[in-house]
Amino acid sequence: MLVIFGITALFFISASYLELSEEVSRVTDSMEAWQLDELPLVLLVIFILMAGVLVRRTRQLRKQMGLQIEAQKKLTFVLEQNRRLTRKNIEIQEAERRSIARELHDEFGQSMNAIMIDGVAIRNAVDEGTDLHAQAKSIVDVSGKLFSGVRGLLKQLRPVALDELGLSAALETMIDEWRRRFEDITWRSKIDIEYKNLDETINITIFRFVQEALTNIVKHSDATEVSVTVNANEMAGKITISVRDNGSVEEKTESNDGVGLLGLKERIESLGGSFESGISMHNGFFVSASFSLKT
């Protein structure tokens, strides 16, 4: 508007100085036969009509902008509701896993332990080489395998180290287990968690993120080097997670059970964070996430 008024003022001053109106009248008067003296009025009508169209269009644009703003507010509200529902669903899921893990440990684990003790007692009480000794030995072996299997399920459902040792130690323990199982892979980890009072949801999200990312690597990649970085800094108020490898870039983004990296993305976004995955600069694959300490 300032530019328009400025140009108008300059035009008025120039027209006054050059007596433009008188000059136009002088020129058009000589062309009365062609009615060119009516041209200024015609231009005035065109100007008024264009101004009317401009005003109408401006009102339409304002209305459209208002509708867009309202739609954006509704979309933001829906996304926030979806984020809350996703987070609540994750919390319920983890609570159910914790409950199942507790039941397996308390009931099934104790029962298997009792069976193993009875089998050992029978095996030691009878002579070696008898049928009863062989059956008792079989009971002990099968009980031991079942007990190991249940212990593996317990780690998947609810990592004991997370409750007993804390997040940092639980992550190091998990990486050490992968290191023992896959000795041909070079494992590097940098767990730097300065902030101690992390929310339970954040703890389990970080642990599940690293767990699923490493599982994805060993299942779908031929990597020989894997690096894990977790940083939680109170000063920055931010948590960053990164898992990288040098293997093939054809790693799946979703496991057969429908969880996988897409499930991790939902976990991160439910905390208001950002998720990235793709091909790293030096080949291989990477997944990374960043979110606030305060959720």
LOPAPA-659491 format. One line per field, with one value per residue: residue number from 1; residue in three letters; x, y, z of N, C-alpha, C in turn. Coordinates in nm, 2 decimals, decimal comma. Each point is the difference from the previous one (the first is absolute). Example, Ala and Ser with C-alpha at 12.3 -4.5 7.8 and 13.67 -1.06 7.14 Angstrom:
BEGIN
i = (1  2)
aa = (ala  ser)
nx = (1,32  -0,04)
ny = (-0,57  0,11)
nz = (0,78  -0,07)
cax = (-0,09  0,09)
cay = (0,12  0,11)
caz = (0,00  0,00)
cx = (0,09  -0,08)
cy = (0,12  0,11)
cz = (0,00  0,08)
//
This chain:
BEGIN
i = (1  2  3  4  5  6  7  8  9  10  11  12  13  14  15  16  17  18  19  20  21  22  23  24  25  26  27  28  29  30  31  32  33  34  35  36  37  38  39  40  41  42  43  44  45  46  47  48  49  50  51  52  53  54  55  56  57  58  59  60  61  62  63  64  65  66  67  68  69  70  71  72  73  74  75  76  77  78  79  80  81  82  83  84  85  86  87  88  89  90  91  92  93  94  95  96  97  98  99  100  101  102  103  104  105  106  107  108  109  110  111  112  113  114  115  116  117  118  119  120  121  122  123  124  125  126  127  128  129  130  131  132  133  134  135  136  137  138  139  140  141  142  143  144  145  146  147  148  149  150  151  152  153  154  155  156  157  158  159  160  161  162  163  164  165  166  167  168  169  170  171  172  173  174  175  176  177  178  179  180  181  182  183  184  185  186  187  188  189  190  191  192  193  194  195  196  197  198  199  200  201  202  203  204  205  206  207  208  209  210  211  212  213  214  215  216  217  218  219  220  221  222  223  224  225  226  227  228  229  230  231  232  233  234  235  236  237  238  239  240  241  242  243  244  245  246  247  248  249  250  251  252  253  254  255  256  257  258  259  260  261  262  263  264  265  266  267  268  269  270  271  272  273  274  275  276  277  278  279  280  281  282  283  284  285  286  287  288  289  290  291  292  293  294  295)
aa = (met  leu  val  ile  phe  gly  ile  thr  ala  leu  phe  phe  ile  ser  ala  ser  tyr  leu  glu  leu  ser  glu  glu  val  ser  arg  val  thr  asp  ser  met  glu  ala  trp  gln  leu  asp  glu  leu  pro  leu  val  leu  leu  val  ile  phe  ile  leu  met  ala  gly  val  leu  val  arg  arg  thr  arg  gln  leu  arg  lys  gln  met  gly  leu  gln  ile  glu  ala  gln  lys  lys  leu  thr  phe  val  leu  glu  gln  asn  arg  arg  leu  thr  arg  lys  asn  ile  glu  ile  gln  glu  ala  glu  arg  arg  ser  ile  ala  arg  glu  leu  his  asp  glu  phe  gly  gln  ser  met  asn  ala  ile  met  ile  asp  gly  val  ala  ile  arg  asn  ala  val  asp  glu  gly  thr  asp  leu  his  ala  gln  ala  lys  ser  ile  val  asp  val  ser  gly  lys  leu  phe  ser  gly  val  arg  gly  leu  leu  lys  gln  leu  arg  pro  val  ala  leu  asp  glu  leu  gly  leu  ser  ala  ala  leu  glu  thr  met  ile  asp  glu  trp  arg  arg  arg  phe  glu  asp  ile  thr  trp  arg  ser  lys  ile  asp  ile  glu  tyr  lys  asn  leu  asp  glu  thr  ile  asn  ile  thr  ile  phe  arg  phe  val  gln  glu  ala  leu  thr  asn  ile  val  lys  his  ser  asp  ala  thr  glu  val  ser  val  thr  val  asn  ala  asn  glu  met  ala  gly  lys  ile  thr  ile  ser  val  arg  asp  asn  gly  ser  val  glu  glu  lys  thr  glu  ser  asn  asp  gly  val  gly  leu  leu  gly  leu  lys  glu  arg  ile  glu  ser  leu  gly  gly  ser  phe  glu  ser  gly  ile  ser  met  his  asn  gly  phe  phe  val  ser  ala  ser  phe  ser  leu  lys  thr)
nx = (0,08  0,10  0,04  -0,12  -0,01  0,11  -0,03  -0,12  0,07  0,10  -0,09  -0,06  0,11  0,03  -0,13  0,01  0,12  -0,04  -0,10  0,01  -0,09  0,06  0,12  -0,06  -0,06  0,12  0,06  -0,08  0,00  0,12  -0,03  -0,08  0,04  0,12  -0,05  0,12  -0,07  -0,07  0,12  0,02  -0,13  0,03  0,12  -0,07  -0,09  0,10  0,05  -0,12  -0,03  0,12  -0,02  -0,13  0,06  0,09  -0,09  -0,08  0,10  0,03  -0,13  0,00  0,11  -0,05  -0,11  0,07  0,07  -0,12  -0,05  0,11  -0,01  -0,13  0,02  0,09  -0,08  -0,10  0,08  0,05  -0,13  -0,03  0,11  -0,03  -0,13  0,04  0,08  -0,10  -0,09  0,09  0,02  -0,13  -0,01  0,10  -0,05  -0,12  0,06  0,08  -0,11  -0,07  0,10  0,00  -0,14  0,01  0,10  -0,08  -0,11  0,07  0,05  -0,12  -0,09  0,02  0,07  -0,08  -0,10  0,06  0,03  -0,13  -0,05  0,09  -0,04  -0,13  0,02  0,07  -0,10  -0,09  0,07  0,01  -0,13  0,00  0,01  0,12  -0,06  -0,07  -0,12  -0,01  0,13  -0,02  -0,11  0,06  0,11  -0,09  -0,06  0,12  0,04  -0,12  0,00  0,13  -0,04  -0,11  0,08  0,09  -0,09  -0,05  0,13  0,02  -0,12  0,05  0,12  -0,07  -0,07  0,09  0,10  0,05  0,11  -0,11  -0,06  0,09  0,05  -0,12  -0,04  0,10  -0,01  -0,14  0,03  0,09  -0,08  -0,10  0,09  0,04  -0,13  -0,03  0,09  -0,06  -0,12  0,05  0,10  -0,05  -0,08  0,05  -0,02  -0,06  0,01  -0,08  -0,01  -0,06  -0,04  0,00  -0,12  -0,01  -0,08  0,03  -0,10  -0,09  -0,09  0,07  0,01  -0,12  -0,03  0,10  -0,03  -0,13  0,04  0,09  -0,08  -0,10  0,07  0,05  -0,13  -0,03  0,11  0,00  -0,13  0,01  0,12  0,10  -0,04  0,12  -0,07  -0,02  -0,06  -0,01  -0,07  0,01  -0,06  0,00  -0,01  0,01  0,12  0,01  -0,04  0,09  -0,06  0,12  -0,05  0,10  -0,04  0,13  0,00  0,09  -0,12  -0,08  -0,05  -0,01  0,03  -0,08  -0,11  -0,04  -0,01  0,00  0,03  0,04  0,11  0,12  0,07  -0,10  0,01  0,13  -0,03  -0,10  0,08  0,09  -0,09  -0,03  0,14  -0,06  0,07  0,13  -0,03  0,11  0,00  0,11  0,06  0,11  0,08  0,04  -0,11  -0,07  -0,06  -0,09  -0,03  -0,07  0,01  -0,08  0,00  -0,10  0,08  -0,07  -0,08)
ny = (-0,12  -0,01  -0,11  -0,05  0,04  -0,05  -0,11  0,00  0,02  -0,08  -0,08  0,03  -0,01  -0,12  -0,05  0,04  -0,05  -0,11  0,03  -0,13  0,03  0,12  -0,06  -0,09  0,10  0,06  -0,12  -0,04  0,13  -0,02  -0,10  0,10  -0,01  -0,03  0,11  0,03  0,11  -0,11  -0,01  0,12  0,04  -0,05  0,07  0,11  -0,03  -0,03  0,11  0,06  -0,05  0,03  0,12  0,00  -0,05  0,09  0,09  -0,04  0,00  0,12  0,03  -0,05  0,07  0,10  -0,02  -0,01  0,11  0,05  -0,05  0,04  0,11  0,00  -0,03  0,10  0,08  -0,04  0,01  0,11  0,03  -0,04  0,06  0,10  -0,02  -0,01  0,10  0,06  -0,04  0,03  0,11  0,02  -0,03  0,07  0,09  -0,02  0,01  0,10  0,05  -0,03  0,05  0,11  0,00  -0,02  0,09  0,08  -0,03  0,02  0,11  0,05  -0,03  0,03  0,11  0,03  -0,02  0,06  0,09  -0,01  0,00  0,10  0,06  -0,03  0,04  0,10  0,01  -0,02  0,08  0,08  -0,03  -0,01  -0,13  0,04  0,02  0,03  -0,06  -0,01  -0,04  -0,07  -0,04  -0,02  -0,06  -0,07  -0,03  -0,03  -0,07  -0,06  -0,02  -0,04  -0,07  -0,05  -0,01  -0,04  -0,08  -0,03  -0,02  -0,06  -0,07  -0,02  -0,02  -0,07  -0,06  -0,03  0,07  -0,11  0,01  0,03  -0,10  -0,09  0,03  0,03  0,11  0,08  -0,06  0,02  0,12  0,02  -0,05  0,07  0,10  -0,03  -0,02  0,11  0,06  -0,07  0,04  0,12  -0,09  -0,03  0,06  0,11  -0,01  0,12  0,04  0,10  -0,04  0,12  -0,05  0,13  0,00  -0,01  0,10  -0,10  0,04  -0,08  0,08  0,10  -0,05  -0,04  0,13  0,05  -0,08  0,02  0,13  0,00  -0,06  0,07  0,10  -0,06  -0,03  0,12  0,04  -0,08  0,04  0,13  0,00  0,02  0,08  0,07  0,12  0,01  0,12  0,01  0,11  0,02  0,11  0,01  0,12  0,02  0,05  -0,09  -0,07  -0,08  -0,10  -0,05  -0,07  -0,08  -0,08  -0,03  -0,04  -0,09  -0,06  -0,09  0,07  -0,13  0,06  -0,09  0,08  -0,12  -0,06  -0,13  0,04  0,09  -0,03  -0,04  0,06  -0,05  -0,11  0,00  0,02  -0,09  -0,08  0,03  -0,02  -0,10  0,01  0,03  -0,11  -0,01  -0,07  -0,06  -0,05  -0,07  0,03  -0,05  0,10  -0,08  0,00  -0,11  -0,02  0,10  0,00  0,11  0,05  0,10  0,02  0,08  0,04  0,12  -0,10)
nz = (0,00  0,08  -0,07  0,01  0,13  0,01  -0,08  0,06  0,12  -0,04  -0,04  0,12  0,06  -0,06  0,02  0,13  0,01  -0,07  0,09  0,04  0,10  0,01  0,01  0,08  0,07  -0,01  0,03  0,10  0,03  -0,05  0,08  0,00  -0,13  0,06  0,07  -0,03  0,00  -0,04  -0,05  0,05  -0,04  -0,12  0,00  0,04  -0,10  -0,09  0,04  0,00  -0,12  -0,03  0,05  -0,06  -0,11  0,01  0,04  -0,11  -0,09  0,05  0,00  -0,12  -0,02  0,06  -0,07  -0,12  0,03  0,03  -0,12  -0,06  0,06  -0,02  -0,13  -0,01  0,07  -0,08  -0,11  0,05  0,02  -0,13  -0,05  0,08  -0,03  -0,13  0,02  0,06  -0,09  -0,09  0,07  0,01  -0,12  -0,02  0,08  -0,06  -0,12  0,04  0,05  -0,11  -0,07  0,08  -0,02  -0,13  -0,01  0,08  -0,07  -0,11  0,06  0,05  -0,10  -0,13  0,03  0,10  -0,09  -0,10  0,09  0,04  -0,12  -0,03  0,12  -0,02  -0,12  0,05  0,09  -0,09  -0,09  0,11  0,01  -0,14  -0,03  -0,04  -0,11  0,10  -0,03  0,13  0,01  -0,11  0,05  0,12  -0,07  -0,07  0,12  0,05  -0,11  -0,01  0,13  -0,02  -0,11  0,06  0,11  -0,09  -0,06  0,12  0,03  -0,13  0,02  0,12  -0,07  -0,09  0,09  0,09  -0,05  0,07  -0,08  -0,08  0,07  -0,01  -0,12  -0,07  -0,07  0,04  0,12  -0,01  -0,06  0,09  0,09  -0,06  -0,01  0,12  0,02  -0,07  0,08  0,11  -0,05  -0,03  0,02  -0,11  0,09  -0,04  0,13  -0,03  0,12  0,00  0,12  -0,03  0,12  -0,01  -0,06  0,13  0,00  -0,08  -0,08  0,06  -0,06  0,04  0,12  0,00  -0,04  0,08  0,10  -0,02  -0,01  0,09  0,08  -0,05  0,01  0,12  0,04  -0,05  0,06  0,11  -0,01  -0,04  0,07  -0,08  0,09  -0,01  -0,01  0,13  0,00  0,13  -0,01  0,13  -0,02  0,13  -0,04  0,13  -0,03  -0,09  0,10  -0,05  -0,06  -0,03  -0,09  -0,02  -0,10  -0,02  -0,12  -0,04  0,03  -0,05  -0,10  0,00  0,11  0,05  -0,03  -0,02  0,12  0,00  0,12  -0,09  0,07  0,02  -0,11  -0,07  0,07  -0,02  -0,12  0,01  0,06  -0,10  -0,10  0,07  0,00  -0,12  -0,03  -0,05  -0,11  -0,02  -0,12  -0,04  -0,11  0,06  0,03  0,09  -0,07  -0,01  0,11  0,02  0,13  0,01  0,12  0,02  0,13  0,05  0,10  -0,02  0,04)
cax = (-0,08  0,09  0,06  -0,11  -0,02  0,12  0,00  -0,11  0,04  0,10  -0,07  -0,08  0,10  0,05  -0,11  -0,02  0,11  -0,01  -0,13  -0,03  -0,14  -0,02  0,06  -0,09  -0,12  0,03  0,02  -0,13  -0,09  0,02  -0,05  -0,14  -0,08  0,01  -0,05  0,11  -0,01  -0,07  0,09  0,03  -0,11  -0,01  0,11  -0,05  -0,10  0,07  0,07  -0,10  -0,03  0,11  0,01  -0,10  0,04  0,11  -0,06  -0,07  0,10  0,07  -0,09  0,00  0,13  0,00  -0,09  0,07  0,11  -0,06  -0,04  0,12  0,05  -0,09  0,03  0,13  -0,02  -0,07  0,10  0,09  -0,07  -0,02  0,13  0,03  -0,08  0,06  0,13  -0,03  -0,05  0,11  0,09  -0,08  0,00  0,14  0,01  -0,08  0,07  0,11  -0,05  -0,03  0,12  0,05  -0,08  0,02  0,13  0,00  -0,07  0,09  0,11  -0,04  -0,07  0,07  0,14  0,01  -0,05  0,11  0,11  -0,03  0,02  0,14  0,06  -0,05  0,07  0,14  0,00  -0,03  0,12  0,11  -0,04  0,00  0,13  0,02  -0,02  -0,14  -0,10  -0,05  0,11  -0,01  -0,12  0,03  0,09  -0,08  -0,08  0,09  0,04  -0,11  -0,03  0,10  -0,03  -0,12  0,04  0,08  -0,10  -0,08  0,08  0,00  -0,13  -0,01  0,08  -0,07  -0,12  0,04  0,14  0,02  0,10  -0,05  -0,05  0,10  0,12  -0,01  0,00  0,13  0,05  -0,08  0,04  0,13  -0,02  -0,06  0,10  0,09  -0,06  0,01  0,14  0,04  -0,07  0,05  0,14  0,06  -0,04  0,07  -0,11  0,05  -0,11  0,03  -0,13  0,03  -0,13  0,03  -0,12  -0,04  -0,14  -0,08  -0,13  -0,01  -0,03  0,13  0,09  -0,04  0,01  0,14  0,04  -0,06  0,05  0,13  -0,03  -0,06  0,10  0,10  -0,06  -0,02  0,13  0,05  -0,09  -0,01  0,12  0,12  0,10  0,11  0,02  -0,13  0,03  -0,12  0,02  -0,12  0,04  -0,11  0,06  -0,09  0,02  -0,06  -0,14  -0,03  0,05  0,02  0,03  0,05  0,05  0,05  0,07  0,06  -0,05  -0,08  -0,09  -0,13  -0,06  -0,14  -0,05  -0,11  0,02  -0,11  -0,11  -0,06  0,06  0,11  0,03  -0,12  -0,05  0,09  -0,04  -0,12  0,05  0,07  -0,09  -0,10  0,07  0,03  0,13  0,02  0,06  0,07  0,06  0,04  0,13  0,10  0,09  0,10  -0,08  -0,06  -0,13  0,00  -0,12  0,03  -0,12  0,02  -0,12  0,03  0,00  -0,13  -0,11)
cay = (0,12  0,12  0,02  0,05  0,14  0,07  0,02  0,09  0,14  0,04  0,02  0,13  0,11  0,01  0,05  0,15  0,08  0,00  0,03  -0,11  0,00  0,10  -0,05  -0,11  0,07  0,07  -0,10  -0,06  0,09  0,00  -0,13  -0,01  -0,08  -0,14  -0,01  -0,04  0,08  -0,07  -0,11  0,00  -0,06  -0,15  -0,06  0,01  -0,11  -0,12  0,00  -0,03  -0,14  -0,09  0,02  -0,09  -0,14  -0,02  -0,01  -0,13  -0,11  0,01  -0,06  -0,15  -0,06  0,01  -0,11  -0,13  -0,01  -0,03  -0,14  -0,07  0,01  -0,08  -0,14  -0,03  -0,02  -0,13  -0,10  0,00  -0,06  -0,15  -0,06  0,00  -0,10  -0,13  -0,02  -0,04  -0,13  -0,09  -0,01  -0,08  -0,13  -0,05  -0,02  -0,12  -0,12  -0,02  -0,05  -0,14  -0,08  -0,01  -0,09  -0,14  -0,04  -0,03  -0,13  -0,10  -0,02  -0,05  -0,12  -0,10  -0,01  -0,08  -0,14  -0,06  -0,01  -0,12  -0,12  -0,03  -0,04  -0,14  -0,08  -0,02  -0,08  -0,14  -0,05  -0,03  -0,11  -0,13  -0,04  0,04  -0,11  -0,05  0,08  0,11  0,11  0,06  0,09  0,12  0,09  0,06  0,10  0,11  0,07  0,07  0,12  0,11  0,07  0,08  0,11  0,09  0,06  0,09  0,12  0,08  0,07  0,10  0,11  0,07  0,07  0,11  -0,02  0,01  0,10  0,14  0,03  -0,02  0,07  0,13  0,00  -0,01  -0,13  -0,09  0,01  -0,06  -0,15  -0,05  0,01  -0,10  -0,13  0,00  -0,01  -0,14  -0,09  0,03  0,04  0,05  0,14  0,10  0,08  0,12  0,07  0,12  0,03  0,12  0,05  0,09  0,03  -0,12  -0,01  -0,02  -0,05  -0,14  -0,01  0,04  -0,11  -0,12  0,03  -0,01  -0,14  -0,07  0,05  -0,07  -0,15  -0,03  0,04  -0,10  -0,12  0,02  -0,01  -0,14  -0,08  0,04  0,07  -0,07  0,10  -0,05  0,11  0,06  0,10  0,05  0,12  0,05  0,12  0,08  0,12  0,09  0,14  0,02  -0,05  -0,08  -0,13  -0,04  -0,15  -0,03  -0,13  -0,01  -0,12  0,01  -0,11  0,03  0,11  -0,06  -0,04  0,02  0,10  -0,05  -0,14  -0,08  0,01  0,13  0,10  0,06  0,14  0,08  0,01  0,09  0,14  0,04  0,02  0,13  0,11  0,01  0,08  0,13  0,00  -0,02  -0,13  -0,01  -0,12  0,01  -0,04  0,09  0,05  -0,10  -0,12  -0,05  0,05  0,06  0,05  0,09  0,06  0,11  0,05  0,08  -0,07  0,02  -0,05)
caz = (0,00  0,00  -0,13  -0,09  0,03  -0,04  -0,14  -0,03  0,03  -0,09  -0,12  0,01  -0,01  -0,14  -0,09  0,03  -0,05  -0,14  -0,04  -0,08  -0,04  -0,11  -0,12  -0,05  -0,05  -0,12  -0,10  -0,03  -0,06  -0,14  -0,05  0,05  -0,09  0,04  0,14  0,09  0,12  0,11  0,05  0,15  0,08  -0,03  0,09  0,14  0,03  0,00  0,13  0,10  -0,01  0,04  0,15  0,06  -0,01  0,10  0,13  0,02  0,01  0,13  0,10  -0,02  0,04  0,15  0,04  -0,02  0,11  0,13  0,00  0,00  0,14  0,08  -0,03  0,06  0,14  0,02  -0,03  0,12  0,12  -0,02  0,01  0,14  0,06  -0,05  0,08  0,14  -0,01  -0,02  0,12  0,10  -0,05  0,03  0,15  0,03  -0,05  0,09  0,12  -0,02  -0,01  0,13  0,08  -0,05  0,04  0,15  0,02  -0,05  0,09  0,13  -0,01  -0,08  0,03  0,13  -0,02  -0,07  0,09  0,09  -0,08  -0,02  0,13  0,02  -0,10  0,05  0,12  -0,05  -0,07  0,10  0,10  -0,06  -0,06  -0,14  -0,10  0,01  -0,08  0,08  -0,01  -0,13  -0,01  0,08  -0,07  -0,11  0,06  0,04  -0,12  -0,06  0,09  -0,02  -0,12  0,02  0,08  -0,08  -0,09  0,07  0,04  -0,12  -0,01  0,10  -0,04  -0,11  0,06  0,09  0,03  0,14  0,02  0,00  0,14  0,11  -0,02  -0,06  -0,15  -0,05  0,01  -0,08  -0,14  -0,01  0,02  -0,12  -0,10  0,04  -0,04  -0,15  -0,03  0,02  -0,10  -0,13  0,02  -0,13  -0,02  0,09  0,06  0,07  0,07  0,08  0,08  0,08  0,05  0,12  0,07  0,07  0,04  -0,12  0,01  -0,04  -0,14  -0,07  0,02  -0,08  -0,14  -0,04  0,00  -0,11  -0,12  -0,02  -0,01  -0,13  -0,10  -0,01  -0,06  -0,14  -0,07  -0,01  -0,08  -0,14  -0,05  0,01  0,06  0,08  0,10  0,05  0,10  0,07  0,07  0,07  0,07  0,07  0,06  0,07  -0,04  -0,13  0,02  -0,12  -0,01  -0,14  -0,01  -0,13  -0,02  -0,14  -0,04  -0,13  -0,08  -0,12  0,02  -0,03  0,12  0,01  0,10  0,08  0,02  -0,04  0,10  -0,02  0,09  -0,08  0,01  0,00  0,14  0,07  -0,05  0,08  0,14  0,01  -0,03  0,12  0,10  -0,06  -0,06  -0,15  -0,03  -0,13  -0,04  -0,14  -0,04  0,06  -0,10  -0,03  -0,02  0,12  0,04  0,13  0,06  0,10  0,06  0,09  0,07  0,12  0,13  0,06  -0,09)
cx = (0,09  0,06  -0,11  -0,02  0,12  0,01  -0,11  0,04  0,10  -0,07  -0,08  0,10  0,05  -0,10  -0,03  0,11  0,00  -0,13  -0,06  -0,15  -0,03  0,05  -0,08  -0,12  0,03  0,01  -0,13  -0,10  0,01  -0,06  -0,14  -0,08  0,01  -0,04  0,12  0,00  -0,07  0,09  0,04  -0,11  -0,01  0,11  -0,04  -0,10  0,08  0,08  -0,09  -0,04  0,11  0,02  -0,10  0,03  0,11  -0,05  -0,07  0,10  0,07  -0,09  -0,01  0,13  0,00  -0,09  0,07  0,11  -0,06  -0,04  0,13  0,06  -0,09  0,03  0,14  -0,01  -0,06  0,10  0,10  -0,06  -0,01  0,14  0,04  -0,07  0,05  0,13  -0,03  -0,05  0,11  0,09  -0,08  0,00  0,14  0,01  -0,08  0,07  0,12  -0,05  -0,04  0,12  0,07  -0,07  0,02  0,14  0,01  -0,07  0,09  0,11  -0,04  -0,06  0,07  0,14  0,02  -0,04  0,11  0,12  -0,03  0,01  0,14  0,06  -0,04  0,07  0,14  0,00  -0,02  0,12  0,11  -0,03  0,00  0,14  0,01  -0,01  -0,14  -0,09  -0,05  0,10  0,00  -0,12  0,01  0,09  -0,06  -0,09  0,08  0,04  -0,11  -0,04  0,10  -0,02  -0,12  0,03  0,08  -0,10  -0,08  0,08  0,02  -0,12  -0,01  0,08  -0,07  -0,12  0,03  0,14  0,02  0,10  -0,05  -0,06  0,11  0,12  -0,01  0,02  0,14  0,06  -0,07  0,04  0,14  -0,01  -0,06  0,10  0,10  -0,05  0,01  0,15  0,05  -0,06  0,05  0,14  0,06  -0,04  0,07  -0,11  0,07  -0,12  0,05  -0,13  0,04  -0,13  0,03  -0,12  -0,05  -0,15  -0,08  -0,13  0,00  -0,02  0,13  0,10  -0,03  0,01  0,14  0,04  -0,06  0,05  0,13  -0,02  -0,05  0,10  0,11  -0,05  -0,02  0,13  0,04  -0,09  0,01  0,12  0,12  0,11  0,11  0,04  -0,13  0,04  -0,13  0,04  -0,13  0,05  -0,12  0,06  -0,10  0,01  -0,07  -0,15  -0,04  0,07  0,02  0,05  0,05  0,05  0,04  0,08  0,06  -0,04  -0,07  -0,11  -0,15  -0,07  -0,15  -0,03  -0,11  0,02  -0,13  -0,12  -0,06  0,06  0,11  0,02  -0,12  -0,07  0,09  -0,03  -0,12  0,04  0,06  -0,09  -0,10  0,06  0,03  0,13  0,00  0,07  0,06  0,06  0,04  0,14  0,10  0,10  0,11  -0,07  -0,06  -0,13  0,00  -0,14  0,03  -0,13  0,04  -0,13  0,04  0,00  -0,13  -0,11  -0,13)
cy = (0,13  0,02  0,06  0,15  0,08  0,03  0,09  0,14  0,05  0,03  0,13  0,12  0,02  0,05  0,15  0,08  0,00  0,04  -0,10  0,00  0,10  -0,05  -0,11  0,06  0,07  -0,10  -0,06  0,09  0,01  -0,12  -0,02  -0,09  -0,15  -0,03  -0,04  0,09  -0,07  -0,11  0,01  -0,06  -0,15  -0,07  0,00  -0,11  -0,13  -0,01  -0,04  -0,15  -0,09  0,01  -0,09  -0,14  -0,03  -0,01  -0,14  -0,11  0,00  -0,07  -0,15  -0,06  0,00  -0,12  -0,14  -0,02  -0,03  -0,15  -0,09  0,00  -0,09  -0,15  -0,05  -0,02  -0,14  -0,11  -0,01  -0,07  -0,15  -0,07  -0,01  -0,11  -0,14  -0,03  -0,05  -0,14  -0,10  -0,02  -0,08  -0,15  -0,07  -0,02  -0,12  -0,13  -0,04  -0,05  -0,15  -0,09  -0,02  -0,10  -0,15  -0,05  -0,04  -0,13  -0,12  -0,03  -0,06  -0,14  -0,11  -0,03  -0,09  -0,14  -0,08  -0,03  -0,12  -0,13  -0,04  -0,06  -0,15  -0,09  -0,03  -0,09  -0,15  -0,05  -0,04  -0,11  -0,14  -0,03  0,05  -0,12  -0,06  0,09  0,12  0,11  0,07  0,09  0,12  0,10  0,08  0,12  0,13  0,08  0,08  0,12  0,11  0,07  0,09  0,12  0,10  0,08  0,11  0,12  0,09  0,08  0,12  0,12  0,08  0,07  0,12  -0,02  0,03  0,10  0,14  0,04  -0,01  0,08  0,14  -0,01  -0,02  -0,14  -0,11  0,00  -0,06  -0,15  -0,06  0,00  -0,11  -0,14  -0,02  -0,03  -0,15  -0,09  0,02  0,05  0,06  0,14  0,09  0,09  0,12  0,07  0,12  0,04  0,11  0,06  0,07  0,02  -0,13  -0,02  -0,01  -0,07  -0,15  -0,02  0,02  -0,12  -0,12  0,03  0,00  -0,14  -0,08  0,05  -0,07  -0,15  -0,03  0,04  -0,10  -0,13  0,01  -0,02  -0,14  -0,09  0,02  0,06  -0,09  0,09  -0,07  0,10  0,06  0,10  0,05  0,12  0,05  0,12  0,07  0,11  0,09  0,14  0,02  -0,04  -0,09  -0,14  -0,04  -0,15  -0,02  -0,14  -0,01  -0,13  0,02  -0,11  0,04  0,10  -0,06  -0,04  0,04  0,10  -0,06  -0,15  -0,07  0,01  0,14  0,10  0,07  0,15  0,09  0,02  0,09  0,15  0,05  0,03  0,14  0,12  0,02  0,09  0,14  0,01  -0,02  -0,13  0,01  -0,13  0,01  -0,05  0,10  0,04  -0,11  -0,14  -0,05  0,07  0,06  0,03  0,10  0,07  0,11  0,05  0,06  -0,09  0,01  -0,04  0,03)
cz = (0,00  -0,14  -0,10  0,03  -0,04  -0,15  -0,04  0,02  -0,10  -0,14  0,00  -0,01  -0,14  -0,10  0,02  -0,07  -0,15  -0,06  -0,09  -0,05  -0,11  -0,13  -0,07  -0,06  -0,14  -0,12  -0,04  -0,06  -0,15  -0,07  0,05  -0,09  0,04  0,15  0,09  0,12  0,12  0,06  0,15  0,08  -0,01  0,09  0,15  0,03  0,01  0,14  0,12  0,00  0,04  0,15  0,07  -0,01  0,10  0,14  0,03  0,01  0,13  0,11  -0,02  0,05  0,16  0,05  -0,01  0,10  0,13  0,01  0,01  0,15  0,09  -0,02  0,06  0,15  0,03  -0,02  0,11  0,12  -0,02  0,01  0,14  0,07  -0,04  0,07  0,14  0,00  -0,03  0,12  0,11  -0,04  0,03  0,15  0,04  -0,04  0,09  0,14  -0,01  -0,01  0,14  0,09  -0,04  0,04  0,15  0,02  -0,05  0,10  0,13  0,00  -0,08  0,04  0,13  -0,02  -0,08  0,09  0,10  -0,08  -0,02  0,13  0,02  -0,10  0,04  0,12  -0,04  -0,07  0,09  0,09  -0,06  -0,06  -0,15  -0,09  0,00  -0,08  0,08  0,00  -0,13  -0,01  0,09  -0,06  -0,11  0,05  0,04  -0,13  -0,06  0,09  -0,02  -0,13  0,01  0,08  -0,07  -0,10  0,07  0,04  -0,12  -0,02  0,10  -0,04  -0,11  0,06  0,09  0,05  0,15  0,04  0,01  0,13  0,10  -0,02  -0,05  -0,15  -0,05  0,01  -0,08  -0,14  -0,02  0,01  -0,13  -0,12  0,02  -0,05  -0,15  -0,04  0,01  -0,10  -0,14  0,01  -0,13  -0,03  0,10  0,06  0,08  0,06  0,08  0,07  0,10  0,05  0,13  0,08  0,06  0,02  -0,13  0,03  -0,04  -0,14  -0,09  0,01  -0,09  -0,15  -0,05  -0,01  -0,12  -0,14  -0,03  -0,03  -0,14  -0,11  -0,02  -0,05  -0,15  -0,07  -0,01  -0,08  -0,15  -0,06  0,01  0,06  0,08  0,11  0,04  0,11  0,06  0,08  0,07  0,09  0,06  0,08  0,06  -0,04  -0,14  0,01  -0,11  0,01  -0,15  0,00  -0,15  0,00  -0,15  -0,03  -0,14  -0,10  -0,12  0,03  -0,03  0,13  0,01  0,10  0,08  0,01  -0,03  0,10  0,00  0,09  -0,07  0,02  -0,01  0,14  0,08  -0,04  0,08  0,14  0,02  -0,02  0,11  0,11  -0,06  -0,06  -0,15  -0,02  -0,14  -0,03  -0,14  -0,02  0,06  -0,11  -0,04  -0,02  0,13  0,03  0,14  0,04  0,11  0,05  0,09  0,06  0,13  0,13  0,07  -0,09  0,06)
//
